[in-house]
Amino acid sequence: MMTLYVAHPPDYSLPFTPPASWVTAVENEFAIVFKDFLAMRRMIESLTHRVLQFQPTLVPFFATGGIPYVLPIIQSLKGPEAAPLIDRPRFHRFPGLSWNGKHDGETSTEFFEREFAALITAELEYTDTIRIWTVDATFTGNAINRLLKAIYGAFSRLKEQPKQAVVSVVGIIDASRAHRNDEDGILILPTEYGDLNVAAPSEFRPAVDLVDGQPCRFERSEGDTLFDLEVTYWSAPSIPTEDRAELIGAHSQKDKLGVYSESVRGRITIEFENQMSSSGTGGDTVASNILNWLAKPEESPPWRDWLRTADAPEVENYEDYNEAKRQGQTGLSIAEAMFSSTDDLVRGYLEKDGLLNDDEIQNLWDRALNEFQGNGAQQSVRWPNNLLRKVSASVRQYPEIADRAFKLLQVCFLEFAAIEPVDEDFETRLQWWKDKIPRDQTGSS
């Protein structure tokens, strides 16, 4: 996927290097409202069709608002009509045009105009017709206005203008954060979420009234046009990925005009209107899962299952539902631990704030038992004593996990297992084990 676009500046790439451990997935939980996520997927599907129809020469997009739309579009490009779009990199990621930093002395706008003018010039060796398509998220329309001025600035730098140039800009308006007050210098976008205010571009004006999701021809107020322009303002109920770096795998470095990778393991919880929810780790980093899911059709998993859940009647017995969900979370926790090495498991639970829960004690016991059986049940499993003290402290908080916790301590201290006071009451037995665990940080012996 990453070979199909070029990052500008080139040293600010997004490798999406996955973290080594799955253990902390339970500590990183990200909630997403299903109806908003579904609306975003359907918009991306429609945008992909438009890209295939438009057949752009160049697609500039911007960190970080354009990433969750353009990368799934790239993943979705298939079939003969997509071949011209993937024969060489046509997608180019730039720093946000509103960022106030500089790169080699240039502002983000100056950097874009110079770099993009060079890209247009390079394309003129292959064709005399330039077709530019781009998309960005915005609340008020200001991001789109900066983009229009920057594209015009790039064309103004060309030594030779193309025979024909067409620019198509899509501005996705987050209705949950859009402006709705009457103000001067605004355009009205009627939507199913009410009338939204869009800041009018200072140098361009619409030829007709705006229609949500439909391209509108824009004309330059004065001077040379340089290119034909259409702008599509498209409303979304909410943009789930906006201002959530972990969901797109990219943090902005506005002072340097760059981005850096934000790759985390974590659980993604999809929340439905019928009060149900679905959690999972998806087998990859949070950002990779989000971007991959947005590129998938609805008849494929996980969308197929999510749509069934969304159509189910509202939960009536929350006690039974929550118990079933708790059991599912236990299975999920065990599955996450299975993907982790023993070192990662031990380190993750040592670094975890607070006590261990029953799922985590079960994970430790399963791993300890496997190691114990692997060494022929001849020697103790050597784990840090401070982790085992954390286990004993957790037992006091959660007595229901005492049985498996005591078994865990037995395989870590074989020399004590034969003399453990198993017939004593819980408190006496727990205190006995606490006294036996050394206070140093080294492994058990």
C-alpha positions, -999 to +999 in steps of 0.1 A: +000+000+000+027+025+010+045+022-024+015+038-041+021+073-026+049+096-019+054+115+014+064+152+012+089+158+028+101+123+020+118+118+054+084+119+072+071+085+063+046+064+081+060+028+084+032+016+107+058-006+126+037-028+149+046-028+186+061-060+198+035-068+225-002-075+226-003-075+264-012-038+266-041-041+242-065-043+271-051-010+284-057+008+251-094+007+243-109+029+216-146+034+212-162+041+179-199+048+172-210+023+145-233+045+126-206+071+122-180+045+112-204+030+087-212+064+072-174+070+068-170+036+051-198+043+026-184+078+019-150+062+011-167+037-012-184+065-031-152+085-032-134+055-046-159+053-075-155+090-082-117+087-083-120+058-108-143+079-129-123+111-127-089+093-134-068+120-118-032+127-129-023+137-093-040+133-059-025+156-032-037+149+003-029+163+037-019+151+071-038+143+091-073+148+078-068+132+044-051+100+056-082+081+068-099+087+034-071+085+008-053+054+022-085+032+022-092+046-013-057+034-024-064+000-009-097-002-028-083+005-063-089-027-083-098-037-118-087-024-152-099+011-146-075+013-116-045+004-137-036+040-148-038+051-111-013+026-098+012+025-127+034+050-107+028+070-076+001+095-082-009+100-046+011+126-026+009+134+011+017+169+023+018+187+057-014+204+067-017+238+050-028+254+083+003+242+102+025+271+114+059+255+112+085+257+085+106+232+065+139+245+052+126+280+057+094+275+038+059+277+052+035+248+046+018+267+018+051+277+001+064+242+005+033+227-011+032+252-040+068+246-050+066+208-046+033+204-063+043+227-092+073+204-097+049+174-098+027+190-124+057+199-145+069+163-143+034+150-154+035+174-184+061+151-199+035+124-203+003+145-210-009+180-218-040+175-197-037+177-159-065+163-137-062+169-100-084+153-074-081+159-036-101+154-004-098+169+031-118+170+063-130+204+076-154+219+101-160+254+086-146+251+050-114+271+058-092+240+051-107+238+016-102+275+010-065+273+019-062+243-005-078+262-034-054+291-029-024+268-026-033+248-058-038+281-077-004+292-063+012+260-076-002+266-111+010+302-110+046+289-105+045+269-137+067+281-165+043+265-190+006+260-183-010+227-194-033+227-224-062+217-201-064+215-163-093+203-142-093+204-104-119+185-083-119+192-045-139+173-019-145+189+015-159+165+041-178+186+067-181+171+102-217+181+110-212+174+147-187+203+148-198+225+119-209+261+123-246+269+120-248+306+128-257+332+102-226+351+093-213+372+065-191+356+039-205+321+042-222+296+019-252+275+031-250+238+027-284+222+033-279+187+047-300+160+066-283+174+097-295+209+091-281+238+073-243+240+077-222+271+072-192+269+049-167+297+047-168+312+012-135+312-007-121+347-011-110+341-047-136+317-060-174+316-061-200+288-068-218+290-101-250+275-084-263+268-050-245+241-030-260+206-028-247+181-002-225+155-018-228+169-053-199+186-073-205+223-079-186+243-105-167+273-090-154+303-109-125+325-100-136+360-090-110+378-110-078+372-131-068+341-150-087+310-142-057+286-149-079+255-144-115+244-143-127+239-108-154+218-091-159+216-053-180+190-035-190+198+001-201+165+017-215+163+052-208+135+076-226+130+109-192+128+126-157+119+116-146+091+140-109+095+132-107+133+136-081+144+162-075+107+172-040+100+161-040+064+173-069+056+149-049+067+118-014+059+130-001+095+125+007+123+148+013+158+133+045+177+139+032+211+130+064+229+140+084+208+116+058+202+089+059+165+094+043+135+109+054+106+130+040+071+133+016+063+162+014+025+161-003+010+191-019-023+199-054-019+214-089-030+215-115-013+193-150-013+207-178-007+182-209+008+199-243+002+184-275+022+189-293-009+204-269-007+234-248-036+221-211-034+216-184-055+199-147-055+209-116-070+193-080-064+185-083-073+149-049-090+146-029-058+139-023-023+152-053+000+158-045+022+128-039-007+104-072-022+115-092+010+110-077+018+076-082-018+064-118-020+076-126+013+059-114-003+026-135-035+030-169-041+014-199-045+036-205-081+027-171-091+042-162-095+078-163-076+101-189-054+085-212-083+078-213-092+115-215-056+126-245-050+104-263-080+118-256-067+153-268-032+144-301-047+131-307-068+162-334-056+187-323-036+217-310-055+246-336-063+272-317-082+299-286-062+305-274-085+333-273-116+310-258-095+281-231-080+303-222-114+317-219-128+282-198-098+272-176-103+302-169-139+292-162-128+257-137-102+271-120-130+290-116-151+259-102-120+241-077-113+268-065-149+266-062-147+228-042-115+231-018-131+256-013-160+232+002-136+206+027-124+231+060-139+242+065-147+278+089-118+282+063-094+268+036-109+290+057-106+322+069-071+313+034-059+303+018-071+336+047-056+356+043-022+339+005-023+343-009+003+368-029-014+395-036-050+403-041-079+379-076-091+371-088-127+368-081-128+330-045-117+335-040-142+363-054-169+340-030-158+313-001-161+336-012-195+349-017-209+314+018-197+304+034-209+336+018-243+333+030-247+297+065-238+307+064-261+337+052-290+316+078-281+290+107-285+314+093-319+325+079-306+358+114-308+372+121-271+380+104-239+390+093-214+364+115-184+370+096-152+370+103-118+387+094-119+424+078-084+422+053-098+396+045-127+419+039-102+448+016-084+425-003-117+420-006-122+457-019-086+462-044-092+434-058-123+452-067-102+482-087-079+460-102-106+439-106-138+460-124-156+432-090-160+414-073-175+445-072-211+432-054-204+399-032-178+417-020-204+443-014-229+415+007-203+397+028-197+429+032-235+433+050-239+399+071-208+406+082-221+440+084-259+439+103-260+471+073-246+489+045-264+470+048-296+491+045-277+524+018-252+515-009-251+542-037-261+517-061-270+545-060-236+561-085-208+555-080-183+526-064-155+546-039-178+563-029-194+531-025-161+513-004-146+541+018-178+540+025-172+504+032-135+508+058-143+534+075-168+511+079-145+481+113-128+484+114-090+484+141-087+458+132-081+421+150-112+407+133-143+393+118-169+416+139-200+423 
